[in-house]
Amino acid sequence: MPPQARPCHESGAPSETLAVDGQEAAVILERVRASVDPELRAALESLPGSLRRVALYHFGWEHADGTPAAGNAGKAIRPALVLTAAAALGGERARAAAVRAAVAVELVHNFTLLHDDVMDRDTTRRHRPTAWTVFGDADAILAGDALQALALRLLAEDPHPAAAPAAARLAACVVELCEGQHEDTAMQGLGPDEVTLDQVLVMAEAKTGALLGCACALGALYAGASTEDVGALDAFGREAGLAFQLIDDVIGIWGDPSRTGKPAGADLAARKKSLPVVAALTSGTAAAADLAELYAAPYAEADLARTALAVEEAGGRDWAQAQAADRMARAMGQLARAVPDPEAAGGLLSLAEFVTRRSA
């Protein structure tokens, strides 16, 4: 039987099943960190001194003054998808062979974070000041460029037969990521009535779903999977990635700053056209009109709670959570095509559910 989609629970009401799934995902992520971090650090150490310092700070492994830090390098979800997909289709040998590909995906992900923080003027990431606020825009951008180059170099130097198609796929993904970021940036300059829900869904798939899909596809390539199975895992990752973005957007409005590492309502303050916001704006409700008025005006901290309430009353939060569950169901259908054995698919299922049931 194919793996079955399970409903996404709202944060704050975890079930016993969620606790078990979360533990399984935590074990996977811990194991991935043990495999990936040594290769990742070795790649970062190969950078010239000035760029290395920015990169190691961004990953949480150094303080701004260059002294060692035991910081947070992120959850490693994307490299976990690479290695877990490889294992699901090719066993432990494929998993071990795909470590470089997993590191490459993590480097690309962090290249986008460094650049996004500059463009969005975000001042906090992973509970510490963002790299551009410490080292300046130019150094943060250049460090991001270097991470992307490192990613492609790792694959270019990998003797595995899947390395070349993996590099081509990752490069194409970067172009799609840039397109998604461009659309996201352009949308911020549009009025509340100038963005459709379809537009923002397409943008979110390019900006977030593409890299998760690519991660799964790279794992499948390193397992020697068929073209059909590679495509199905790419689609699985894209759908799970869109569910991830939906939940991330919910957290961006209603998340707890002590867990997210970002100020409360940061997305609303930046007037971002996030998925819950656009769903609310296009709902045709009285609350939508109130929200449009608030979004058309300059941000005022005194209006933050009212803005979040308007999004919720217009149905934005409920829509986002329901849409996340729907996208997860679609993801499970794609996963079943490539990995029909529930036991083999279990790791990928746990990771997908982990990212869509989180609260930070």
C-alpha positions as CSV (number, residue, x, y, z in Angstrom):
1,M,0.0,0.0,0.0
2,P,1.2,3.5,-0.7
3,P,2.1,5.9,2.2
4,Q,-1.0,7.7,3.4
5,A,-1.2,11.4,3.9
6,R,-1.9,12.4,7.4
7,P,-3.5,15.7,8.3
8,C,-1.4,18.7,9.4
9,H,-2.2,19.5,13.0
10,E,-2.2,23.1,14.1
11,S,0.8,24.1,16.2
12,G,0.1,24.0,19.9
13,A,-2.0,20.8,19.6
14,P,0.4,18.0,18.8
15,S,-0.9,14.5,18.9
16,E,0.9,11.4,20.1
17,T,1.5,10.5,16.5
18,L,3.1,13.9,15.9
19,A,5.5,13.4,18.9
20,V,6.6,10.1,17.4
21,D,7.0,11.5,13.9
22,G,8.9,14.5,15.3
23,Q,11.3,12.2,17.1
24,E,11.9,10.2,14.0
25,A,12.6,13.3,12.0
26,A,14.9,14.6,14.8
27,V,16.9,11.4,14.6
28,I,17.2,11.7,10.8
29,L,18.3,15.3,11.1
30,E,20.9,14.6,13.8
31,R,22.3,11.8,11.7
32,V,22.4,14.0,8.6
33,R,24.3,16.7,10.5
34,A,26.9,14.2,11.6
35,S,27.4,13.2,7.9
36,V,27.2,16.6,6.3
37,D,28.8,19.0,8.8
38,P,32.4,17.8,8.4
39,E,32.2,18.1,4.6
40,L,30.4,21.4,4.9
41,R,33.0,22.9,7.2
42,A,35.8,21.6,5.0
43,A,34.2,23.4,2.1
44,L,33.8,26.6,4.0
45,E,37.4,26.4,5.3
46,S,38.6,26.4,1.7
47,L,37.3,30.0,1.2
48,P,39.6,33.0,1.4
49,G,39.8,34.5,4.9
50,S,37.4,37.4,4.5
51,L,34.7,35.3,2.9
52,R,35.3,32.4,5.2
53,R,34.7,34.6,8.3
54,V,31.4,35.8,7.0
55,A,30.3,32.2,6.0
56,L,31.3,30.7,9.3
57,Y,29.5,33.5,11.2
58,H,26.4,32.9,9.1
59,F,26.4,29.2,9.9
60,G,26.8,29.9,13.6
61,W,30.2,28.3,13.9
62,E,32.1,31.6,14.7
63,H,31.3,34.8,16.4
64,A,31.7,38.1,14.6
65,D,35.3,38.4,15.9
66,G,36.2,35.1,14.5
67,T,36.3,33.1,17.8
68,P,34.6,29.7,17.8
69,A,30.9,29.5,18.5
70,A,28.5,26.6,19.1
71,G,25.7,28.2,17.2
72,N,22.8,27.0,15.2
73,A,23.6,26.1,11.6
74,G,20.0,25.4,10.8
75,K,17.8,22.3,10.7
76,A,19.5,20.7,7.7
77,I,16.2,19.8,6.1
78,R,17.4,20.0,2.5
79,P,20.5,17.8,2.9
80,A,18.3,15.4,4.9
81,L,16.0,15.2,1.9
82,V,18.9,14.4,-0.4
83,L,20.3,11.6,1.8
84,T,16.9,10.2,2.7
85,A,15.7,10.1,-0.9
86,A,19.0,8.4,-1.9
87,A,18.5,5.8,0.9
88,A,14.8,5.2,0.0
89,L,15.6,4.3,-3.6
90,G,19.2,2.9,-3.3
91,G,19.9,1.9,0.3
92,E,22.8,2.9,2.5
93,R,25.4,2.8,-0.3
94,A,23.5,5.4,-2.3
95,R,23.1,7.5,0.9
96,A,26.8,7.5,1.6
97,A,27.6,8.4,-2.0
98,A,25.2,11.4,-1.9
99,V,26.9,13.3,0.9
100,R,28.6,15.8,-1.4
101,A,25.3,16.5,-3.2
102,A,23.7,17.1,0.2
103,V,26.4,19.6,1.1
104,A,25.9,21.3,-2.3
105,V,22.2,21.7,-1.6
106,E,22.9,23.2,1.8
107,L,25.4,25.6,0.4
108,V,22.9,26.8,-2.2
109,H,20.2,27.2,0.5
110,N,22.5,29.4,2.6
111,F,23.5,31.4,-0.4
112,T,19.9,32.3,-0.9
113,L,19.5,33.1,2.8
114,L,22.5,35.5,2.8
115,H,21.1,37.3,-0.3
116,D,17.5,37.3,0.9
117,D,18.5,38.9,4.2
118,V,20.2,41.7,2.4
119,M,17.2,42.3,0.0
120,D,14.6,42.0,2.7
121,R,16.7,44.0,5.3
122,D,16.0,41.3,7.8
123,T,18.1,41.9,10.9
124,T,17.8,38.6,12.7
125,R,18.3,35.0,11.7
126,R,18.8,32.0,13.9
127,H,18.6,34.2,17.0
128,R,21.5,36.4,16.1
129,P,22.1,39.4,13.9
130,T,22.2,38.7,10.2
131,A,25.5,38.7,8.3
132,W,24.9,41.9,6.4
133,T,24.2,43.8,9.7
134,V,27.6,42.7,11.0
135,F,29.8,42.7,7.9
136,G,27.9,45.0,5.5
137,D,25.9,44.4,2.4
138,A,28.9,43.8,0.1
139,D,30.5,41.1,2.2
140,A,27.3,39.3,2.8
141,I,26.5,39.2,-0.9
142,L,30.0,38.1,-1.9
143,A,29.9,35.3,0.7
144,G,26.6,34.2,-0.7
145,D,28.1,34.1,-4.2
146,A,31.0,32.1,-2.9
147,L,28.7,29.5,-1.4
148,Q,26.9,29.0,-4.7
149,A,30.3,28.5,-6.4
150,L,31.4,26.1,-3.7
151,A,28.2,24.0,-4.3
152,L,28.9,23.6,-8.0
153,R,32.6,23.0,-7.5
154,L,31.7,20.1,-5.1
155,L,29.6,18.4,-7.7
156,A,32.1,19.2,-10.5
157,E,34.8,17.4,-8.5
158,D,32.6,14.5,-7.5
159,P,33.5,11.3,-9.6
160,H,30.1,9.8,-9.1
161,P,28.3,9.3,-12.4
162,A,25.2,11.2,-11.1
163,A,27.3,14.3,-10.4
164,A,27.0,16.0,-13.8
165,P,23.2,15.7,-14.1
166,A,23.0,16.7,-10.5
167,A,25.1,19.8,-11.1
168,A,22.9,20.7,-14.1
169,R,19.7,20.2,-12.1
170,L,21.0,22.3,-9.2
171,A,22.1,25.1,-11.5
172,A,18.7,25.2,-13.2
173,C,17.1,25.3,-9.7
174,V,19.2,28.3,-8.8
175,V,17.8,30.1,-11.8
176,E,14.3,29.2,-10.7
177,L,15.1,30.4,-7.2
178,C,16.2,33.7,-8.5
179,E,13.1,34.0,-10.6
180,G,11.0,33.4,-7.5
181,Q,12.9,35.9,-5.5
182,H,12.5,38.5,-8.3
183,E,8.8,37.9,-8.3
184,D,8.6,38.2,-4.6
185,T,10.5,41.4,-4.6
186,A,8.4,42.9,-7.4
187,M,5.2,42.0,-5.6
188,Q,6.2,44.1,-2.6
189,G,5.9,47.2,-4.7
190,L,2.4,46.4,-5.9
191,G,-0.8,47.6,-4.2
192,P,-2.9,45.2,-2.0
193,D,-5.4,44.7,-4.9
194,E,-2.7,44.1,-7.6
195,V,-1.6,40.6,-6.5
196,T,-3.6,37.4,-7.2
197,L,-3.4,34.2,-5.1
198,D,-2.3,32.2,-8.2
199,Q,0.6,34.6,-8.7
200,V,1.8,34.2,-5.1
201,L,1.4,30.4,-5.2
202,V,3.6,30.2,-8.4
203,M,6.1,32.5,-6.8
204,A,6.2,30.4,-3.6
205,E,6.8,27.2,-5.5
206,A,9.7,28.7,-7.4
207,K,11.2,30.4,-4.3
208,T,10.8,27.5,-1.8
209,G,9.4,24.4,-3.5
210,A,12.0,24.3,-6.2
211,L,15.0,23.6,-3.9
212,L,13.2,21.0,-1.8
213,G,12.2,19.3,-5.0
214,C,15.7,19.5,-6.3
215,A,17.1,18.0,-3.1
216,C,14.8,15.0,-3.4
217,A,15.7,14.7,-7.1
218,L,19.4,14.7,-6.4
219,G,19.0,11.9,-3.9
220,A,17.1,9.9,-6.5
221,L,19.8,10.6,-9.1
222,Y,22.6,9.3,-6.8
223,A,20.5,6.2,-6.2
224,G,20.4,5.5,-10.0
225,A,16.6,6.0,-10.1
226,S,14.6,6.2,-13.4
227,T,13.7,9.4,-15.0
228,E,10.1,8.9,-13.8
229,D,11.1,8.3,-10.2
230,V,13.4,11.3,-10.2
231,G,10.5,13.4,-11.5
232,A,8.1,12.0,-8.9
233,L,10.5,12.8,-6.1
234,D,11.0,16.3,-7.4
235,A,7.2,16.8,-7.5
236,F,7.0,15.4,-3.9
237,G,9.6,17.9,-2.7
238,R,7.9,20.8,-4.5
239,E,4.5,20.0,-3.0
240,A,6.0,19.5,0.5
241,G,8.0,22.7,-0.1
242,L,4.8,24.7,-0.8
243,A,3.3,23.3,2.4
244,F,6.4,24.3,4.2
245,Q,6.1,27.9,2.8
246,L,2.5,28.1,3.8
247,I,3.3,27.1,7.4
248,D,6.4,29.4,7.3
249,D,4.1,32.3,6.3
250,V,1.7,31.5,9.2
251,I,4.7,31.5,11.6
252,G,5.9,34.8,10.1
253,I,2.7,36.4,11.3
254,W,1.7,34.5,14.5
255,G,5.0,32.8,15.5
256,D,6.6,33.1,18.9
257,P,9.7,35.3,18.6
258,S,11.5,33.2,21.3
259,R,11.2,30.2,19.0
260,T,11.5,31.8,15.5
261,G,14.4,34.2,16.3
262,K,12.5,37.0,14.5
263,P,10.4,39.8,15.8
264,A,6.6,39.2,16.1
265,G,4.7,40.1,12.9
266,A,7.9,40.8,10.9
267,D,6.2,39.9,7.6
268,L,3.3,42.2,8.3
269,A,5.7,45.1,9.3
270,A,7.5,44.6,6.0
271,R,4.1,44.6,4.2
272,K,5.0,41.2,2.6
273,K,2.5,39.7,0.2
274,S,2.7,36.3,2.0
275,L,0.2,33.5,1.2
276,P,-2.1,34.1,4.2
277,V,-2.1,37.8,3.5
278,V,-3.0,37.5,-0.2
279,A,-5.6,34.8,0.6
280,A,-7.1,37.3,3.1
281,L,-6.9,40.2,0.7
282,T,-8.7,38.3,-2.0
283,S,-11.5,36.9,0.3
284,G,-14.0,39.6,-0.5
285,T,-14.8,40.0,3.2
286,A,-15.2,43.1,5.3
287,A,-12.0,42.1,7.1
288,A,-10.2,42.0,3.7
289,A,-11.2,45.6,3.1
290,D,-9.8,46.6,6.5
291,L,-6.6,44.7,5.7
292,A,-6.2,46.4,2.4
293,E,-6.5,49.8,4.0
294,L,-3.9,48.9,6.6
295,Y,-1.5,47.5,4.0
296,A,-1.8,50.6,1.8
297,A,-0.6,52.7,4.7
298,P,2.9,53.0,6.1
299,Y,3.6,50.5,8.9
300,A,2.8,51.6,12.4
301,E,3.6,49.3,15.3
302,A,0.3,50.3,17.0
303,D,-1.6,48.7,14.1
304,L,0.3,45.4,14.2
305,A,-2.2,43.4,16.3
306,R,-5.1,44.8,14.3
307,T,-3.4,43.8,11.0
308,A,-2.8,40.2,12.2
309,L,-6.4,40.0,13.4
310,A,-7.7,41.3,10.0
311,V,-5.7,38.5,8.2
312,E,-7.2,35.9,10.5
313,E,-10.8,37.3,10.3
314,A,-10.6,37.3,6.5
315,G,-9.7,33.6,6.6
316,G,-6.0,33.9,5.7
317,R,-4.8,31.7,8.5
318,D,-7.4,28.9,8.1
319,W,-6.9,28.9,4.3
320,A,-3.1,28.6,4.7
321,Q,-3.4,25.7,7.1
322,A,-6.0,23.9,4.9
323,Q,-3.9,24.5,1.8
324,A,-0.8,23.1,3.6
325,A,-2.7,19.9,4.3
326,D,-3.9,19.7,0.7
327,R,-0.3,20.1,-0.6
328,M,0.9,17.4,1.8
329,A,-1.7,15.1,0.4
330,R,-0.5,15.8,-3.1
331,A,3.1,15.3,-2.0
332,M,2.2,11.8,-0.6
333,G,0.7,10.8,-3.9
334,Q,3.9,11.7,-5.7
335,L,6.0,9.9,-3.1
336,A,3.9,6.7,-3.5
337,R,4.7,6.7,-7.2
338,A,8.4,6.5,-6.7
339,V,8.5,4.7,-3.3
340,P,5.4,2.5,-2.9
341,D,6.9,0.6,0.1
342,P,5.7,2.6,3.2
343,E,8.7,1.4,5.2
344,A,11.2,2.7,2.6
345,A,9.2,6.0,2.2
346,G,8.9,6.5,6.0
347,G,12.0,8.8,6.4
348,L,10.8,11.1,3.6
349,L,7.3,11.2,5.1
350,S,8.6,12.0,8.5
351,L,10.7,14.9,7.2
352,A,7.8,16.3,5.2
353,E,5.5,16.1,8.2
354,F,8.1,17.7,10.4
355,V,8.4,20.8,8.3
356,T,4.7,21.3,8.0
357,R,3.8,20.7,11.6
358,R,6.5,23.0,13.1
359,S,5.9,26.2,15.1
360,A,9.3,27.8,14.5
